[in-house]
Amino acid sequence: MWLWQQNCLINLLLKVVGGRSSISSGKGRSHQNPIKYGFSLVKGKANHPMEDFHVAKFVQTRGQELGLFAIYDGHLGDSVPAYLQKNLFSNILKDEDFWTDTARSIVKAYEATDTAILSHTPDLGRGGSTAVTAIIINNQKLWVANVGDSRAVLSKDGVAIQMSIDHEPNTERDSIEDKGGFVSNMPGDVARVNGQLAVSRAFGDKNLKSHLRSDPDIQQANIDTETELLILASDGLWKVMANQEAVDIARRIKDPQRAAKQLATEALNKESKDDISCVVVRFKS
């Protein structure tokens, strides 16, 4: 009852903004394996349209089943995350090396997609986006790649394992300065590239691109009997919630859609002001 009341309250408080619903959720499952997933996206309190996009689906290709999951957290508009939603996975999967050298295909696709964004139109390249992507191959292998501060966290036997690296200006200051940029906490108290962007890697951001990176960090894990669930979320969740706390919440709720909604609700209760987007993938019931 409490969870139902919380979700009703969220729906009453939030409005439809910019043609996209300020709160959305859904779920699905594998047709070949016991994997289920759910997602929840909630618009933050900033005075602009929702800038988070997601992918959550299973596809069949070459007789194989792939689970494709992603969170794209945009800034300065929603055009770049919308472009990533439509194009990034297709660019990865169409690479001829995907089945023999998955990591190389991911790196090449991230680079090619960023190049396409920057060259497409001036308006598209002006904004930017983080990305965290996860590919599940036949319920056996998991590949996670990320650019920016959206994060992937895996639960193995109840223990939270971070599968991505938060790309923050202070941690990559040397790279930024080597490219002629600088890191400043002014204005405000958050480190930003050239005093503007709070992440050190991103898609797009044409005006800052000479000082930014867009190459992903990549991690791979085997899916075994201890693998319980995977959480992908934007920094609207991770700014107010620790990895283990998120895993503990998601493990208590068997329905991954309800788990994703509950994580978003908890982030709101902790006064997260940013857009909150979350995908929960449960590998076993």
LUMDO-13158 format. One record per atom (N, C-alpha, C): x negated, y negated, z negated; residue in three letters. Coordinates in pm, whole numbers, padded with zeros to 5 digits, always signed. Atoms other than C-alpha are relative to their C-alpha. Layout:
XYZAla ...
END
This chain:
-00083+00121+00000Met +00000+00000+00000Met -00087-00126+00000Met +00086+00119+00009Trp -00280-00242-00091Trp -00063-00031+00135Trp +00062+00020-00132Leu -00456-00188+00245Leu +00101-00055+00099Leu -00105+00048-00090Trp -00126-00238+00430Trp +00028-00147-00026Trp -00025+00140+00034Gln -00064-00564+00242Gln -00114-00090+00046Gln +00115+00079-00044Gln -00416-00685+00318Gln +00006-00025+00150Gln -00006+00015-00146Asn -00375-00619+00690Asn +00115-00090+00043Asn -00111+00091-00030Cys -00036-00792+00694Cys -00040-00144-00027Cys +00043+00135+00034Leu -00192-01093+00524Leu -00094-00056+00106Leu +00092+00044-00105Ile -00470-01110+00783Ile +00078-00042+00124Ile -00078+00031-00120Asn -00215-01102+01065Asn +00079-00129-00017Asn -00075+00122+00023Leu -00015-01381+00904Leu -00090-00124+00003Leu +00090+00115+00011Leu -00318-01603+00847Leu -00065-00037+00133Leu +00072+00024-00123Leu -00482-01564+01187Leu +00094-00026+00116Leu -00081+00040-00114Lys -00351-01709+01513Lys -00062+00048+00129Lys +00053-00030-00131Val -00389-01633+01882Val -00074-00123+00051Val +00085+00112-00039Val -00674-01849+02013Val -00058+00028+00138Val +00068-00007-00127Gly -00793-01912+02369Gly +00043+00116+00086Gly -00050-00106-00085Gly -00574-01641+02523Gly -00038+00139-00046Gly +00035-00130+00055Arg -00735-01357+02322Arg +00053+00008-00142Arg -00051-00017+00135Ser -00574-01218+02011Ser -00113-00015-00100Ser +00104+00023+00100Ser -00764-01325+01700Ser -00023+00122-00088Ser +00027-00126+00069Ile -00731-00973+01559Ile +00047+00114+00090Ile -00037-00114-00081Ser -00731-00646+01748Ser -00068+00124-00055Ser +00058-00124+00046Ser -00796-00282+01672Ser +00050+00113+00089Ser -00039-00114-00080Gly -00774+00058+01832Gly -00081+00121-00039Gly +00072-00122+00033Lys -00899+00414+01827Lys +00003+00095+00119Lys +00006-00101-00105Gly -00984+00714+02044Gly -00080+00118-00049Gly +00074-00119+00041Arg -01159+01048+02044Arg -00063+00067+00121Arg +00061-00084-00102Ser -01381+01282+02239Ser +00098+00108+00042Ser -00082-00110-00050His -01209+01539+02458His -00070+00135-00014His +00078-00124+00007Gln -01485+01796+02403Gln -00057+00029-00138Gln +00064-00013+00131Asn -01614+01737+02050Asn +00088-00062-00108Asn -00086+00051+00108Pro -01470+01651+01707Pro -00022-00148-00034Pro +00032+00140+00028Ile -01584+01287+01735Ile +00124-00087+00019Ile -00107+00100-00010Lys -01329+01012+01666Lys -00061-00138-00022Lys +00050+00136+00022Tyr -01376+00636+01675Tyr +00117-00096-00021Tyr -00096+00108+00017Gly -01195+00321+01572Gly -00073-00132+00001Gly +00063+00132-00002Phe -01260-00050+01605Phe +00096-00105-00053Phe -00078+00114+00048Ser -01143-00378+01457Ser -00080-00127+00026Ser +00063+00129-00028Leu -01221-00734+01570Leu +00088-00110-00058Leu -00073+00108+00066Val -01120-01040+01368Val -00071-00132+00026Val +00059+00131-00026Lys -01175-01402+01467Lys -00037-00069-00130Lys +00044+00074+00116Gly -01371-01611+01221Gly +00068-00136-00012Gly -00064+00128+00030Lys -01289-01957+01086Lys -00055-00116+00083Lys +00055+00107-00084Ala -01499-02154+01337Ala +00105-00047+00100Ala -00099+00061-00088Asn -01305-02389+01562Asn -00036+00022+00147Asn +00022-00036-00140His -01368-02205+01888His +00062+00136+00025His -00061-00131-00028Pro -01220-01902+02065Pro -00089+00115-00047Pro +00072-00122+00036Met -01319-01550+01967Met -00113+00026+00099Met +00117-00019-00086Glu -01670-01481+02099Glu -00059+00140-00009Glu +00047-00138+00009Asp -01713-01114+02006Asp +00075+00089+00099Asp -00058-00101-00088Phe -01652-00833+02257Phe -00053+00136-00042Phe +00044-00133+00038His -01682-00457+02218His +00022+00098+00115His -00027-00115-00086Val -01695-00127+02406Val +00013+00121-00093Val -00017-00123+00075Ala -01565+00201+02262Ala +00076+00098+00089Ala -00066-00095-00089Lys -01495+00493+02494Lys -00089+00122+00024Lys +00073-00117-00048Phe -01594+00839+02615Phe +00020+00010+00150Phe -00007-00016-00144Val -01674+00903+02980Val -00062+00134+00038Val +00056-00123-00055Gln -01746+01214+03185Gln -00081-00035+00124Gln +00084+00025-00116Thr -02035+01203+03431Thr -00099+00115+00016Thr +00092-00111-00031Arg -02239+01479+03599Arg +00022+00120-00091Arg -00031-00113+00087Gly -02061+01735+03386Gly -00038-00021-00145Gly +00040+00033+00137Gln -02179+01559+03069Gln +00103-00096-00060Gln -00085+00097+00067Glu -01982+01367+02808Glu -00087-00103-00072Glu +00071+00110+00065Leu -02112+01028+02697Leu +00097-00084-00082Leu -00071+00099+00080Gly -01984+00817+02412Gly -00071-00133+00012Gly +00057+00133-00023Leu -02038+00447+02486Leu +00062-00098-00100Leu -00048+00090+00104Phe -02013+00199+02200Phe -00091-00124-00007Phe +00080+00122+00003Ala -02123-00163+02169Ala +00074-00112-00071Ala -00050+00129+00049Ile -02077-00495+01993Ile -00084-00108+00067Ile +00065+00116-00063Tyr -02157-00816+02183Tyr +00049-00126-00071Tyr -00034+00118+00080Asp -02163-01129+01965Asp -00049-00125+00074Asp +00036+00115-00082Gly -02155-01440+02183Gly -00019-00129-00079Gly +00011+00135+00055His -02249-01800+02113His +00001-00100+00115His -00020+00104-00101Leu -02180-02123+02302Leu +00094+00048+00111Leu -00097-00049-00096Gly -01883-01955+02468Gly +00005+00151+00005Gly -00019-00144-00006Asp -01759-01608+02552Asp -00035+00061+00135Asp +00025-00052-00134Ser -01878-01573+02912Ser -00109+00107+00003Ser +00108-00098+00000Val -02201-01385+02836Val +00042+00132-00063Val -00045-00129+00053Pro -02052-01124+02600Pro +00104+00068+00088Pro -00098-00060-00093Ala -01765-01075+02847Ala -00072+00066+00117Ala +00078-00058-00109Tyr -02022-01013+03123Tyr -00068+00129-00045Tyr +00064-00121+00053Leu -02208-00764+02904Leu +00100+00114-00013Leu -00102-00103+00015Gln -01887-00579+02829Gln +00030+00070+00132Gln -00032-00055-00131Lys -01828-00527+03200Lys -00119+00067+00069Lys +00112-00039-00085Asn -02181-00463+03321Asn -00115+00075-00066Asn +00123-00054+00058Leu -02442-00351+03067Leu -00005+00152+00006Leu +00003-00147-00002Phe -02345+00015+03031Phe -00009+00054+00142Phe +00007-00048-00138Ser -02289+00056+03405Ser -00140-00015+00055Ser +00139+00018-00044Asn -02638-00084+03466Asn -00092+00105-00060Asn +00082-00105+00062Ile -02785+00166+03220Ile +00024+00134+00069Ile -00033-00134-00049Leu -02602+00469+03358Leu -00033+00020+00147Leu +00030-00018-00141Lys -02667+00399+03724Lys -00150+00008+00029Lys +00144-00010-00020Asp -03043+00393+03672Asp -00039+00146+00023Asp +00034-00137-00039Glu -03197+00700+03832Glu -00077+00076-00107Glu +00079-00066+00104Asp -03415+00771+03527Asp +00079+00030-00126Asp -00074-00010+00126Phe -03131+00779+03272Phe -00010+00138-00063Phe -00005-00134+00057Trp -03122+01158+03230Trp -00138+00056-00034Trp +00136-00051+00025Thr -03500+01207+03227Thr -00081-00092-00091Thr +00071+00096+00084Asp -03622+00890+03053Asp +00100-00108-00045Asp -00110+00086+00042Thr -03329+00733+02869Thr -00049-00134-00052Thr +00050+00125+00057Ala -03533+00474+02681Ala -00043-00097+00109Ala +00045+00086-00110Arg -03691+00342+03000Arg +00119-00058+00076Arg -00119+00049-00070Ser -03350+00315+03167Ser +00069-00111-00079Ser -00062+00102+00084Ile -03213+00116+02874Ile -00077-00131+00009Ile +00082+00121-00008Val -03505-00128+02879Val +00018-00068+00136Val -00016+00056-00135Lys -03478-00175+03258Lys +00137-00065+00016Lys -00136+00053-00015Ala -03101-00228+03239Ala +00019-00128-00081Ala -00009+00123+00080Tyr -03127-00484+02957Tyr -00067-00115+00075Tyr +00073+00104-00073Glu -03386-00678+03160Glu +00076-00044+00125Glu -00070+00034-00124Ala -03190-00658+03486Ala +00130-00075-00028Ala -00125+00067+00035Thr -02867-00762+03316Thr -00025-00144-00043Thr +00033+00137+00041Asp -03030-01064+03154Asp -00038-00085+00120Asp +00037+00073-00122Thr -03181-01166+03488Thr +00124-00038+00079Thr -00124+00028-00072Ala -02838-01140+03649Ala +00080-00110-00067Ala -00072+00104+00074Ile -02681-01353+03375Ile -00062-00137+00027Ile +00068+00128-00016Leu -02943-01625+03412Leu +00012-00054+00143Leu -00004+00044-00139Ser -02917-01635+03792Ser +00142-00010+00056Ser -00137-00009-00051His -02540-01588+03824His +00058-00138+00027His -00046+00140-00012Thr -02418-01942+03760Thr -00059-00078-00116Thr +00050+00081+00113Pro -02540-02231+03545Pro +00086+00015-00124Pro -00089-00009+00116Asp -02234-02199+03321Asp -00017+00132-00073Asp +00013-00130+00064Leu -02278-01826+03256Leu -00129+00008-00081Leu +00128-00009+00068Gly -02644-01860+03160Gly -00019-00099-00113Gly +00016+00102+00104Arg -02589-02160+02932Arg +00021+00059-00139Arg -00025-00067+00127Gly -02438-01951+02652Gly -00085+00124-00014Gly +00079-00120+00022Gly -02576-01631+02513Gly +00076+00102-00083Gly -00064-00106+00078Ser -02504-01312+02322Ser -00105+00096-00054Ser +00074-00114+00050Thr -02654-01049+02100Thr +00063+00127+00059Thr -00057-00128-00045Ala -02599-00682+02182Ala -00056+00113-00085Ala +00043-00128+00057Val -02611-00354+01996Val +00081+00107+00072Val -00066-00104-00080Thr -02535-00048+02208Thr -00039+00138-00053Thr +00024-00138+00042Ala -02503+00319+02121Ala +00052+00094+00108Ala -00039-00102-00097Ile -02492+00614+02362Ile -00014+00136-00067Ile -00001-00135+00055Ile -02394+00958+02237Ile +00007+00098+00116Ile +00008-00095-00111Ile -02493+01240+02473Ile +00039+00138-00050Ile -00048-00136+00030Asn -02288+01561+02439Asn -00002+00033-00149Asn -00002-00020+00145Asn -02263+01514+02062Asn -00130+00063-00051Asn +00129-00056+00038Gln -02632+01605+02044Gln -00105-00106-00029Gln +00101+00106+00016Lys -02839+01289+02081Lys +00068-00136-00004Lys -00048+00137+00014Leu -02782+00928+01982Leu -00113-00095+00037Leu +00094+00106-00037Trp -02959+00636+02148Trp +00060-00135-00039Trp -00044+00134+00042Val -02929+00289+01990Val -00101-00103+00049Val +00086+00111-00045Ala -03065-00032+02143Ala +00063-00131-00048Ala -00059+00128+00041Asn -03028-00389+02024Asn -00090-00118+00035Asn +00061+00132-00017Val -03111-00749+02097Val +00079-00095-00089Val -00069+00092+00089Gly -03030-01002+01826Gly +00027+00060-00136Gly -00024-00042+00138Asp -02873-00948+01483Asp +00130+00076-00021Asp -00103-00102+00020Ser -02574-00724+01549Ser -00073+00129-00035Ser +00074-00110+00062Arg -02656-00400+01374Arg +00072+00133+00013Arg -00050-00137+00002Ala -02613-00022+01391Ala -00052+00071-00124Ala +00037-00073+00121Val -02612+00188+01074Val +00059+00140+00008Val -00040-00140-00004Leu -02598+00567+01066Leu +00010+00054-00142Leu -00010-00068+00129Ser -02479+00775+00772Ser -00036+00147+00019Ser +00039-00141+00001Lys -02656+01107+00716Lys +00008+00050-00144Lys -00021-00055+00134Asp -02532+01302+00415Asp +00018-00111-00104Asp -00033+00110+00091Gly -02409+00976+00262Gly -00104-00110-00011Gly +00109+00099+00009Val -02736+00785+00306Val +00002-00090+00123Val -00001+00097-00110Ala -02732+00467+00517Ala -00138-00011+00064Ala +00125+00012-00075Ile -03000+00457+00788Ile +00020-00108+00106Ile -00013+00107-00099Gln -03042+00133+00982Gln -00068+00043+00129Gln +00048-00046-00130Met -03082+00217+01351Met -00037-00114+00093Met +00034+00116-00083Ser -03153-00134+01478Ser -00084-00096-00082Ser +00086+00099+00064Ile -03379-00427+01400Ile +00063-00139+00016Ile -00054+00136-00008Asp -03244-00773+01314Asp -00109-00093+00054Asp +00097+00088-00062His -03423-01014+01544His +00023-00144-00047His -00014+00132+00061Glu -03458-01326+01331Glu -00122-00085+00030Glu +00112+00088-00037Pro -03674-01630+01415Pro -00121+00009-00092Pro +00116-00004+00090Asn -03888-01606+01103Asn -00082+00127+00017Asn +00073-00126-00015Thr -03978-01242+01169Thr -00073+00009+00133Thr +00066+00000-00131Glu -04077-01315+01530Glu -00055-00138+00033Glu +00051+00137-00017Arg -04224-01660+01476Arg -00122-00004+00093Arg +00121+00001-00083Asp -04559-01568+01637Asp +00035+00008+00148Asp -00040-00015-00141Ser -04390-01458+01960Ser +00061-00129+00053Ser -00066+00125-00042Ile -04181-01776+01975Ile -00104-00110+00019Ile +00102+00105-00009Glu -04480-02002+01909Glu -00098+00027+00114Glu +00087-00033-00113Asp -04695-01815+02162Asp +00062-00042+00132Asp -00071+00041-00122Lys -04430-01903+02421Lys +00026-00151+00004Lys -00015+00146+00001Gly -04445-02272+02328Gly +00118-00052-00077Gly -00114+00042+00080Gly -04141-02281+02101Gly -00038-00022-00144Gly +00024+00018+00143Phe -04104-02346+01730Phe +00121+00049-00077Phe -00107-00043+00090Val -03897-02229+01435Val +00020-00107-00105Val -00031+00106+00095Ser -03721-02483+01218Ser +00125+00034-00079Ser -00119-00016+00084Asn -03478-02472+00927Asn +00087-00125+00000Asn -00079+00123-00010Met -03346-02814+01020Met +00070-00003+00135Met -00086+00033+00115Pro -03058-02880+01045Pro +00046+00123-00075Pro -00050-00110+00081Gly -02924-02666+00763Gly -00112+00079-00063Gly +00098-00082+00072Asp -03102-02385+00580Asp -00024+00134+00067Asp +00019-00123-00075Val -03110-02117+00851Val -00111-00022+00103Val +00108+00011-00098Ala -03426-02058+01058Ala +00058+00015+00141Ala -00052-00001-00136Arg -03355-02134+01424Arg -00112-00026+00101Arg +00094+00024-00108Val -03551-02121+01750Val +00022-00142+00052Val -00007+00140-00041Asn -03628-02484+01840Asn +00112-00075-00072Asn -00105+00064+00079Gly -03379-02578+01567Gly +00139+00024+00053Gly -00130-00019-00065Gln -03093-02436+01777Gln +00060+00139-00020Gln -00056-00135-00006Leu -03054-02056+01782Leu -00052+00084-00115Leu +00036-00073+00121Ala -03051-01830+01475Ala -00045+00143+00026Ala +00059-00130-00033Val -03176-01520+01660Val -00117-00021+00094Val +00122+00016-00081Ser -03510-01464+01831Ser +00007+00077+00131Ser -00022-00071-00126Arg -03379-01232+02106Arg +00148-00009+00035Arg -00140+00013-00043Ala -03063-01276+02310Ala +00008+00010+00151Ala -00032+00013-00141Phe -02906-01240+02651Phe +00040-00144+00027Phe -00042+00135-00037Gly -02857-01568+02836Gly -00085-00107-00064Gly +00068+00114+00062Asp -02944-01897+02662Asp -00107-00057+00093Asp +00092+00042-00105Lys -03099-02036+02977Lys -00094-00111-00045Lys +00083+00113+00042Asn -03227-02354+02813Asn -00109+00039-00100Asn +00098-00046+00099Leu -03416-02156+02548Leu -00078+00122+00047Leu +00050-00131-00040Lys -03512-01850+02752Lys -00152+00008+00006Lys +00147-00006-00007Ser -03877-01945+02795Ser -00061+00027-00137Ser +00050-00023+00135His -03909-01913+02415His +00064+00122-00066His -00073-00114+00054Leu -03683-01609+02367Leu -00042+00129+00070Leu +00015-00132-00062Arg -03710-01237+02433Arg +00138+00062+00019Arg -00125-00074-00020Ser -03436-01012+02568Ser -00025+00150+00012Ser +00028-00143-00003Asp -03613-00676+02554Asp +00052+00065-00128Asp -00061-00063+00117Pro -03439-00431+02320Pro -00097+00083-00082Pro +00060-00106+00080Asp -03565-00228+02030Asp +00088+00122+00014Asp -00074-00123-00028Ile -03463+00133+02081Ile -00036+00106-00104Ile +00022-00111+00091Gln -03419+00419+01834Gln +00086+00118+00044Gln -00071-00123-00038Gln -03312+00779+01891Gln +00013+00089-00122Gln -00022-00095+00110Ala -03163+01031+01650Ala +00071+00123+00053Ala -00072-00122-00031Asn -03051+01390+01675Asn +00126+00007-00085Asn -00125-00015+00073Ile -02690+01455+01577Ile +00005+00142-00054Ile +00002-00132+00064Asp -02687+01741+01326Asp +00113+00010-00101Asp -00110-00023+00094Thr -02465+01880+01051Thr +00006-00106-00110Thr +00000+00105+00102Glu -02567+01596+00817Glu +00051-00133+00053Glu -00040+00127-00061Thr -02463+01324+01064Thr +00150-00021-00018Thr -00140+00023+00034Glu -02135+01177+00939Glu +00066-00108+00085Glu -00063+00110-00072Leu -02067+00842+01097Leu -00102-00105+00040Leu +00080+00110-00050Leu -02207+00544+01283Leu +00084-00126-00007Leu -00067+00130+00006Ile -02116+00180+01221Ile -00077-00097+00088Ile +00053+00113-00075Leu -02178-00093+01478Leu +00079-00123-00041Leu -00073+00120+00041Ala -02094-00446+01368Ala -00081-00125+00030Ala +00063+00130-00019Ser -02167-00811+01433Ser -00046-00053-00136Ser +00055+00052+00125Asp -02345-01024+01175Asp +00107-00061-00090Asp -00110+00043+00086Gly -02007-01147+01051Gly +00027+00098-00112Gly -00008-00101+00106Leu -02004-00820+00856Leu -00129+00007-00080Leu +00126-00028+00069Trp -02373-00779+00778Trp -00049-00118-00081Trp +00040+00115+00083Lys -02415-01132+00638Lys +00050+00014-00143Lys -00061-00007+00133Val -02196-01035+00344Val +00003+00143-00056Val -00012-00139+00043Met -02234-00656+00319Met -00129+00076+00027Met +00119-00083-00014Ala -02528-00422+00262Ala +00034+00127+00078Ala -00020-00122-00079Asn -02577-00114+00480Asn +00067+00111-00080Asn -00054-00110+00079Gln -02506+00134+00201Gln +00143-00027-00043Gln -00137+00035+00038Glu -02195-00053+00090Glu +00096+00027+00115Glu -00085-00024-00117Ala -02054-00037+00444Ala +00020+00149+00021Ala -00010-00145-00016Val -02130+00335+00467Val +00092+00060-00107Val -00083-00052+00108Asp -01969+00402+00128Asp +00148-00025+00026Asp -00139+00034-00031Ile -01650+00225+00235Ile +00052+00088+00113Ile -00045-00075-00117Ala -01631+00400+00573Ala +00014+00149-00031Ala -00007-00144+00031Arg -01697+00747+00427Arg +00127+00036-00076Arg -00119-00029+00081Arg -01397+00719+00194Arg +00127+00009+00084Arg -00120+00009-00084Ile -01155+00670+00486Ile -00019+00087+00123Ile +00021-00095-00109Lys -01119+00960+00730Lys +00038-00056+00136Lys -00042+00060-00126Asp -00937+00759+00998Asp -00097-00114+00035Asp +00100+00103-00028Pro -01214+00553+01169Pro +00060-00136+00034Pro -00063+00129-00024Gln -00969+00283+01282Gln +00031-00070-00132Gln -00026+00058+00133Arg -00857+00231+00923Arg -00130-00040-00068Arg +00129+00033+00060Ala -01222+00236+00815Ala -00053-00131+00056Ala +00046+00124-00062Ala -01312-00036+01067Ala +00081-00120-00051Ala -00085+00108+00053Lys -01014-00246+00951Lys -00038-00034-00144Lys +00035+00024+00139Gln -01113-00201+00589Gln -00133-00073-00012Gln +00127+00072+00003Leu -01469-00312+00658Leu +00021-00147+00034Leu -00028+00139-00035Ala -01337-00627+00827Ala +00071-00071-00115Ala -00072+00058+00113Thr -01100-00688+00535Thr -00095-00033-00115Thr +00098+00024+00108Glu -01384-00652+00283Glu -00089-00120+00033Glu +00083+00115-00039Ala -01596-00899+00483Ala +00076-00130-00018Ala -00082+00119+00022Leu -01310-01149+00477Leu +00012-00031-00149Leu -00009+00020+00145Asn -01270-01097+00103Asn -00129-00057-00058Asn +00128+00053+00043Lys -01639-01175+00068Lys -00029-00136+00063Lys +00003+00136-00056Glu -01571-01503+00253Glu -00093-00014+00119Glu +00071+00014-00127Ser -01745-01427+00580Ser +00075-00100+00087Ser -00062+00104-00081Lys -01679-01725+00807Lys -00010+00031+00150Lys +00029-00028-00140Asp -01804-01572+01134Asp +00103+00099+00056Asp -00076-00108-00061Asp -01624-01350+01385Asp -00050+00133-00057Asp +00035-00130+00059Ile -01617-00995+01244Ile +00045+00108+00096Ile -00032-00109-00093Ser -01635-00702+01485Ser -00069+00127-00048Ser +00051-00123+00058Cys -01680-00343+01382Cys +00052+00120+00079Cys -00035-00129-00057Val -01682+00001+01548Val -00048+00108-00096Val +00037-00115+00083Val -01681+00317+01336Val +00017+00127+00081Val -00003-00128-00070Val -01768+00650+01497Val -00017+00109-00105Val +00007-00110+00096Arg -01693+00958+01286Arg -00029+00130+00074Arg +00045-00119-00072Phe -01877+01271+01395Phe +00070+00127-00045Phe -00074-00116+00049Lys -01678+01514+01181Lys +00106-00046-00096Lys -00112+00039+00086Ser -01354+01506+00987Ser -00030+00028-00146Ser 
END
